[in-house]
Amino acid sequence: MNVAMFSAQPYDRRFFDEALRSAYANSGVDITYLDVALSEDTVTLAQGFDAVCAFVNDDLNDSQLERLATFGVRAILLRCAGFNHIDMAAAKRLGLFVARVPAYSPEAVAEHTLALVMTLNRHTHRAYNRVREGNFMLDGLLGFNLHGKTVGLIGTGKIGIATARIFKGFGCHVLGYDPFESPDFGALGDYVALDDLLARADIVSLHCPLSDSTHHLIDRDRLEGMKRGAMLVNTSRGALIDTAAVIDALKSHQLGALAIDVYEQESQLFFKDRSSARIDDEVFLRLMTFPNVIVTGHQGFFTVEALREIADVTLHNLHCYMVGKACDNALCPAATA
């Protein structure tokens, strides 16, 4: 089966080729790696392929799916957990097989969350630059102990629970909010209402999927309801927060600090080297002017273990489709290949 992988990076090739040489040797799968994102301008590159493999910033709207189906593409493989970037109603109408990787090393994102919190709190990024310049002054580097602080986790799925374990180990009081409560969270923290969590937490960390109900979950009103001076962390999906409202909250000092690994308009920026180009996103540029803001380029998932699991699970999903086997990770089952 011929697969067109969009938004392919060198590390995708490394781990998918590794899986094709080992667990999926002789599987009959051939992958063509395309370094461009799937969009209206690039969808024609999928002609002649049986399946498409997409990542978080590939555009799988109704129009793109219609054209893919016309080209003969029958399977859409999402090498990510989120599926807000695909029109599921259109996929079902077109009879496309759609599967995702629902959980890949939750600890990877949880540990990156902690890295962002610790860096922002203890100013290690600024200290690194100072020392390299021979400046050993400590003024401006004052942080706080995590021990004894209250951490609020919005979303207590596998990543949220992995994050809760880490903060519990630091001696934090952990609060959680999730419409679908997990019994595993009970030994780690306390479930509370969302407004209560925001009012009490010194650190608020987002670990929920993006949907119509969670779009701009952290808006102007909820920012006003947060404990003054609290830290907000987002390693989930950029559009969970209203970025313009966050900037205003930073300016007024209602929000004490912000750490994000995702950004609402990241598809125009992330996963490319923009160092020699002008960035025209004024909202992003404004964020970068704050000394109490850290942005990383959607690297929370970026560990050897996570990438290996993404490749293995994605190829497992394709194998299920090829042999007509039920796939636990299917969002949209379809007729077999």
C-alpha positions in Angstrom: 0.0 0.0 0.0 1.3 3.4 -1.0 1.2 6.1 1.7 1.8 9.8 1.3 3.1 11.3 4.5 2.5 15.1 4.7 4.4 17.4 7.0 7.2 14.8 7.2 10.3 15.7 9.1 13.6 13.9 9.2 12.7 12.3 12.5 9.5 10.9 11.0 11.5 9.2 8.3 13.9 7.8 10.9 11.3 6.2 13.1 8.9 5.1 10.4 11.7 3.5 8.4 12.9 1.8 11.6 9.5 0.3 12.1 9.2 -0.8 8.5 12.6 -2.5 8.8 11.5 -4.4 12.0 8.0 -5.0 13.1 6.4 -4.2 9.8 9.0 -5.6 7.4 7.4 -7.3 4.4 4.1 -5.5 5.2 3.7 -4.2 1.7 3.7 -0.6 2.9 5.6 2.0 1.0 5.8 5.6 2.4 6.6 8.7 0.4 7.7 11.5 2.7 6.5 15.0 1.8 7.9 17.9 3.7 4.9 20.2 2.9 1.7 20.4 4.9 -1.5 19.1 3.5 -3.5 22.1 2.2 -5.6 23.3 -0.7 -2.4 24.0 -2.6 -0.7 20.6 -1.9 -3.5 18.1 -1.8 -2.9 17.1 -5.5 0.4 15.5 -4.3 -1.8 12.7 -2.9 -2.8 11.5 -6.4 -1.8 7.9 -6.9 -1.6 7.0 -3.2 -3.9 4.7 -1.3 -3.5 6.4 2.1 -2.5 9.7 3.6 -0.6 10.1 6.9 -1.2 13.5 8.5 0.0 15.5 11.5 -1.5 18.2 13.7 -1.3 21.2 11.3 -2.4 19.4 8.2 -5.8 20.7 6.9 -8.3 17.9 6.4 -11.4 19.9 5.8 -14.4 18.8 3.7 -12.9 20.1 0.5 -9.6 18.4 1.0 -11.3 15.1 1.9 -13.5 15.3 -1.2 -10.4 15.6 -3.4 -8.5 12.9 -1.6 -11.5 10.5 -2.1 -11.6 11.5 -5.8 -7.9 10.6 -6.1 -8.6 7.2 -4.7 -7.3 7.7 -1.2 -9.3 5.4 1.2 -7.4 5.7 4.5 -6.4 8.7 6.6 -3.8 8.0 9.2 -3.4 10.6 11.9 0.0 10.3 13.6 -1.3 12.4 16.5 -3.9 12.2 19.2 -6.0 15.2 18.4 -8.4 15.2 15.5 -9.9 18.7 15.5 -8.1 19.3 12.1 -10.2 16.7 10.2 -13.9 17.0 9.2 -15.1 13.8 10.7 -18.7 14.1 9.2 -17.2 14.4 5.8 -14.9 11.5 6.4 -17.8 9.3 7.4 -19.9 10.4 4.4 -17.0 9.6 2.0 -16.5 6.2 3.7 -12.9 6.9 4.6 -11.0 5.0 7.2 -9.6 7.3 9.8 -7.4 6.3 12.8 -5.3 8.1 15.2 -2.6 7.5 17.9 -4.7 8.2 21.0 -1.8 8.1 23.5 1.9 8.1 22.9 4.1 8.3 25.9 2.0 10.6 28.1 5.1 11.1 30.2 6.7 13.0 27.3 4.2 15.8 27.4 3.9 15.7 31.2 7.7 16.0 31.6 7.8 18.9 29.1 5.1 20.6 31.1 7.3 20.4 34.2 10.3 21.6 32.2 8.4 24.7 31.1 7.2 25.4 34.7 10.7 25.0 36.2 12.3 27.1 33.5 9.8 29.9 33.8 9.8 29.8 37.6 13.5 29.7 38.2 14.5 31.7 35.1 17.0 29.2 34.0 16.8 30.4 30.4 17.8 33.9 31.5 20.5 32.7 33.9 22.0 30.6 31.1 22.4 33.7 28.9 23.7 35.8 31.8 26.4 33.4 32.7 27.6 33.0 29.2 28.1 36.8 29.2 29.9 36.8 32.5 27.0 38.2 34.4 26.5 36.3 37.7 24.0 38.7 39.4 20.9 37.0 40.8 18.6 40.0 40.7 15.6 39.2 38.5 16.0 35.4 38.9 13.9 35.0 42.0 11.5 32.0 41.9 9.3 30.1 44.3 9.3 26.6 45.8 6.9 24.2 44.0 6.6 22.3 47.2 3.3 23.3 48.9 1.9 25.1 45.9 -1.5 24.3 44.3 -1.5 23.0 40.7 -4.7 22.9 38.8 -4.9 20.4 35.9 -7.7 21.0 33.3 -8.1 17.5 31.7 -7.2 14.3 33.6 -6.7 11.9 30.8 -3.5 9.9 30.5 -1.3 13.0 30.0 -3.1 14.9 32.8 -2.6 12.0 35.2 1.0 11.6 34.3 1.4 15.3 35.0 -0.4 15.0 38.3 2.0 12.2 39.4 5.0 14.5 38.8 3.5 17.5 40.7 2.4 15.2 43.5 6.0 14.0 43.8 7.1 17.6 44.2 4.8 18.0 47.2 2.1 20.0 45.4 -1.6 20.0 46.2 -3.1 18.9 42.9 -6.6 19.9 41.7 -8.3 18.5 38.7 -11.2 19.4 36.4 -12.6 17.1 33.8 -16.2 16.4 32.7 -15.2 12.7 32.6 -13.6 12.0 35.9 -10.9 9.3 36.2 -10.7 7.0 39.2 -6.9 7.0 38.7 -6.8 10.7 39.6 -8.4 10.1 43.1 -5.0 9.0 44.6 -3.3 12.1 43.2 -5.6 15.0 43.8 -9.1 16.4 44.2 -11.7 17.1 41.6 -13.2 20.5 41.8 -15.4 22.8 39.7 -13.5 24.7 37.0 -14.0 28.1 38.5 -12.9 26.8 41.9 -9.7 25.4 40.3 -8.9 28.6 38.6 -9.4 30.7 41.7 -7.2 28.4 43.9 -4.3 27.3 41.6 -0.9 28.8 41.6 -0.2 27.0 38.4 -2.9 26.1 35.8 -2.0 23.5 33.2 -4.1 22.5 30.2 -4.4 18.9 29.2 -7.7 18.6 27.3 -8.6 18.1 23.7 -9.7 20.9 21.4 -13.4 20.9 20.5 -16.2 23.3 20.1 -16.8 23.2 23.8 -13.2 23.8 24.7 -12.3 26.4 22.1 -11.0 29.5 24.0 -11.8 27.7 27.3 -9.4 30.2 28.9 -11.0 33.4 27.8 -11.2 36.9 29.3 -13.7 36.0 32.0 -11.8 32.9 33.1 -8.5 34.8 33.2 -10.2 37.3 35.5 -11.3 34.4 37.7 -7.8 33.0 38.1 -5.7 33.6 41.2 -3.9 36.9 40.6 -0.3 36.2 39.6 -0.8 32.6 38.7 1.1 30.8 36.0 -0.7 29.4 32.9 0.7 26.4 31.0 -0.6 25.0 27.7 1.0 21.9 26.2 -2.3 20.7 24.6 -3.8 22.7 21.8 -3.3 26.4 21.0 -6.9 27.4 20.6 -7.7 26.4 24.2 -6.7 29.9 25.2 -7.7 33.3 23.8 -4.3 34.7 23.1 -5.4 38.3 22.8 -7.1 38.0 26.2 -4.0 36.4 27.7 -1.8 39.3 26.5 -4.2 41.7 28.2 -4.0 39.6 31.4 -0.2 39.7 31.2 -0.2 43.5 30.7 -2.4 44.0 33.8 -0.4 41.5 35.9 -3.5 39.4 36.5 -1.6 36.6 34.9 1.8 36.2 36.4 3.5 34.0 33.7 2.7 32.0 30.6 4.3 28.9 29.2 3.0 27.5 25.9 4.2 24.7 23.7 1.3 25.3 21.3 -0.1 28.4 19.6 -3.4 29.1 18.0 -1.9 30.2 14.7 1.1 27.8 14.9 0.5 26.2 11.5 2.0 29.3 9.9 5.1 29.1 12.1 6.0 25.8 13.8 8.0 22.9 12.4 9.9 25.1 10.0 13.1 27.2 10.3 11.9 30.8 10.3 15.2 32.3 11.5 16.0 34.0 8.2 12.4 35.1 7.5 10.3 37.9 8.8 7.5 36.8 11.2 4.4 38.8 10.4 2.2 37.4 13.2 1.8 40.5 15.4 0.1 38.6 18.2 3.0 36.1 18.4 5.5 38.9 18.3 3.7 40.7 21.1 3.9 37.5 23.2 7.6 37.3 22.7 8.1 40.8 24.2 7.1 39.6 27.7 10.0 38.4 30.0 7.6 36.2 31.8 6.5 34.2 28.8 8.2 31.1 27.4 7.2 29.6 24.0 8.4 26.3 22.6 7.6 25.0 19.1 5.2 22.1 19.8 8.0 19.8 21.1 6.2 18.3 24.1 5.8 15.0 22.3 9.4 15.0 21.0 11.1 12.0 22.7 12.5 8.8 21.3 9.9 6.8 23.1 7.0 8.9 21.9 8.2 9.0 18.2 8.8 5.2 18.2 5.3 4.6 19.6 3.7 7.0 17.1 5.3 5.1 14.2 4.4 1.7 15.6 0.7 2.6 16.3 0.2 4.4 13.0 1.5 1.4 11.1 -0.6 -0.9 13.3 -3.7 1.1 12.4 -2.8 0.8 8.7 -2.2 -2.9 9.0 -5.7 -3.4 10.6 -7.2 -1.5 7.7 -5.3 -3.6 5.1 -6.3 -7.0 6.6 -9.8 -6.0 7.5 -9.3 -6.3 11.2 -11.2 -4.1 13.8 -9.0 -1.2 14.9 -9.4 0.1 18.4 -7.9 3.4 17.3 -10.3 4.0 14.5 -12.3 7.2 14.6 -14.1 6.2 11.4 -14.1 2.5 10.3 -14.5 1.9 6.6 -14.6 -1.0 4.2 -11.4 -3.0 4.1 -8.7 -2.3 1.5 
